[in-house]
Amino acid sequence: MIDEIIEEEISPPAEPGFWKESWYQLTRNRAAMAGLVIIAVFALMAIFAPLVAPKDPLIQTISARLTAPFTDGYILGTDDLGRDLLSRIIYGGRISLIIGVVSVGISLVLGVVLGITAGYFGGWVDRVIMRIIDIMLAFPYILLTIVIVAILGPSLMNAMVAIGISQMPRYARVIRASVLAEREQDYVLAERSLGTNNLELMFRTILPNALSTTIVQATLGVGEAILSSAGLSFLGLGAQPPTPEWGLMIASSKQFITSAWWVVTLPGIAILLAVLGFNLLGDGLRDILDPRLRD
């Protein structure tokens, strides 16, 4: 009993866990916390849209078309069909966040599988996969996205698939580079000597140690996916009317930019804030997960 007490007294304090330490570092980064707050606000509005939105985003009131903000009970005014702009922006946030998360999810799954396969096996497998990636990177990102949507057909789901496929090469290259650095480490060689099969080595042993940079890329990728989806909708290749999507709202009201500025400006500000939130958070995560940038 006495020995246990002495051991407790002389033992050093436990080091904080990775997630606890990362959260502490994140809270010290004001820009990252500002981004997290912006994302949280949009996420809460998206989740509770039926409770937060003052009106149905699809109901048209022609007599109230192009009503200015803070007039006749419309906080952000109405569009050219008399639909409440605040409600449409709130519901549009739900669609944009889903597009961003699903698109990045598709990119991550494809990129991780291709990147870890190329990096782990090397040889001709690596050469074939990376040549495919190089061909995809030879196309401008938005042009490749437009081509894929044109092949699949204009729709919200096809836009998410197109954005996911177009973003995939960056994740594949990042994962491959990390796997190349990790596969000859002692802990991997030890696992291999114990008879661990390739799949377990790839996804259970190596992958968790190769994800830090990818997490940062994914956070930044959500903002880029939101921006890309807005661009596709603006071109008529993404969401279709009467869906309350930010890019489509701008496209359908662009002719009123001089006579009713709010119908174009306010959805654009929503896009700006959402993308800014993810960019700020991504920069903060980069500072935390990269030891060279930590205090």
N, C-alpha and C positions, 0 to 999 in steps of 0.2 A: 504493500500500500504506500509506504513511504517512498519507495523507488519510483512509483508511478507519479506521485506528486512532484518529486524532484525533476523527473523527465519532462513533465508538463511545464515546469517553471523555466527550464533551460532551453526547451525547444523553441526555435525561431517562429515568429508569427507566419501563418500561412499566406502564401502569395495570392493576390486576388485572381479570380478566374479570368479567362480570355474575354468572355462576353461582358463581365462586370467592368474590367479595365477598359474595354473598347467603348462601352457606354459612358464611362467617366471622361474619356478623351473626347467623345462626341459632344458631351454637354459643355466642354470648354471651348468648343469651336462655335462661335456665334453665327457664322454664315451657314454652317451645316444645320444648326438648330432652327434658324430661320427657314431654311428649305424644308426641314421636317415639319415645322408648323404649317407651312403652306400646303404640303402634301396631306397632312392630317385634316386640314379644313376641307380640302376638296374631297377627300375620301369620306368624311362624315356627311358632307352634303350629298354625295353620290349614294351612300347607303340609306340615308333617311330622306331621299328626294321626295317621296310622296308626302312626307310630313313637313318638309321645309319649303317646298315650292308653293307659292301662293295660289297658283291656278294650274289647270291642265295644260301642258305645253302644246297640245294639238288642237285645242279649241280656238276657232276663228271668230273674231268679233269685227266684222268689216267696218262697222261704224266707228271703231276705235283704232283703225289702222294708222300706223306711223305716229302714234301718240308719244310725245316727248317724255323723258324721264321725270318722275315726281309729279305727274299730271294725272288726274282722275283715278288715283289709287294705283297707278302702275309705277313701281319703284324705278325700274330701268326702261320704261316705255314699252312700245309694241313694235312688231315688224310690219311689213307691207300687207299682211293678211290679218292683222289685228291680234296676233298671238303674243302672250305675255313674254317679254324677252328674258326677264329674270328666271322664270320657270324653265324656259328652253335652255338657258345657260347651265342651270343646275342639273337638268337631265342630260345635257350634253357632256357635263363632267363625268357622269356615270359611264357613258359610252366611250369617252376618250381614255379614261383610266383602264377600262376593260381592254380596249385596243392595245394600249401600251403594255400592260401586264401579259396579255396573251401573246402578243407579237414577240416580246422578249423571251417568254417561255418557250416558244417554238425555236427561236434562235439558239437559246441555251441548250435545249435537248439535242438539236442537230449539231451545233458547234462542239459540244462536249463529246459526243459520240465520235465524230470525225477527228477532232483534235487529239483526243486521248488514244484513239486507234493508230493515227499516224505517228504520234510521238513514241508510243510504247513499242510498236512492232518495227518501225523504221523500214529501211530497205525499199523494195518496190511498192509496198503498201503506202509508205510515206510519200513517195514520189507521185503516185497516181492521185492520191487525195489532195496533195498540195498543188498539183497542176490544175485540178478542177477548181480549187480555191483561187488560184491565180487568174484563171479565166473569168471567174465571177468578179474579182476585184478589178479586172480590166474595164468593166462597164461602170459608168457613173452610177452611184447608189440609187438616185431617184429614177434614172432611166431604166435600170434593171427592175425596179419595183413596178414602174408603169408597164413594162413589157409583160411581166408575170400577171398583173391584173388584167391586161388586155387579153391574154391567153385564157385565163380562168373565167373572166367575165366580171363586170363591175358589181360589187356587193361588199357589205361590211366584212363578212367572213373571209372573202377572197382577198380583201385589202390586208387583213391581219396576217394571212398566210404569206402574201407577197412581201410584206414588211419583214416578217420573220425570216424568210428565206434570204432576203437581201442583206439582212444584218448578220446572218450566220457566219460568213467568212472571218469577221473580226474575232469572234469568240473561238473559232476553230484554231486560229493562229496563236491566240493568247494561251489557250489550253495546251497546244502542242509545245510551245516554248517552255511552259512550266513543267510539262511531263518530261521533256528532254533533260531538264535540270534535276528532276527528282528521281528518275528511274535507276540511276546508278548510285543513289545514296545507300548508306549502310543498312538502314531499316528496311529498304526494299530488297536488298540482297539477302538479308536475314530471313525475311518472309519467303523469298523464293527458295532458299535452302531448306526450309521446313516443308516444302512441297505444296505451297499455296498456288492455286491455279491462276491463269492469266486474268480472268474476269475479276476475281477477288483482289488481285494485285492492282488492277487498273482502277476499279471503282470504289474499293473499300480502303486501300492503302495509299495509293498515289493521289487520287482525285481530291480528297479533302485538303491536302497540302498544296494543291495547285489552284484553289478557287479564289484566293484573296483578290488577285487582280481582276478576275472575272466578275466578282461581285460589284466592283467599282464600275466596270464596263456595263454591266447590266443595269445599274442604277441610272447611269447617263443614257443608256439605250432606251429606257422607258420614255424619257423626255423627247428623244429624237423620234421615237415611234409615234408619239402623240402629234408631233409636228408633221411627220410624213403622212399620217392618216388625214390630217387637216388639209394637206396639199392635194392628196388624192381625191378627197371629197370636193375640194374646190374645182378640180378638173372633171368632176362627174364620174370618177372611177371608184369612189369609196361608198360612203353611206348615201342612200337614195331618199328623196323627199317622201313623206314629211318628217323623216327622222331628225330629232333635234341634236345635230352634231355640229360642233363649232366651225369646222371648215365649210360644211355645207351651208350653214347660216350666213357666212361671209359671202359665199358664191351666189346665193339666191338673192342677196340684198345689195350687191356691189353697185347696182345702178342708182342707189339712193345715197351714195357716200357723200354727196354734196348737199342734199336736201334733208337727210335724216342721218346724221353722222353716227348716232348711237347703234343703229342696226348692224353696222360693220365694225365699229371701233370696240364695242364692249365684248363681243366674242373674241376679237383679236387680243384684247387684254387678258381674257381668261386663258387663252393659249399661252401667252407670254408668261403669266404667273405660274402655270402648271409646269412648263418646261424649265423655268427658272428654279422652281422648287427642287426638281429632280437634279438639276445641274449643281446646285449648291450642296445638296446632300451627297451627291457623287464625289464632289471635290473634298468634302469632309471625310468621307469614308476612305478616299485615297490617302489622305494625310494620316489616318489612323492605321491602315493596313500596310502602309509602306514604312518600314522601320527607319529608313533614311530621312523621312520627313517629320518624324515624331520629335517632340521636345525632349 
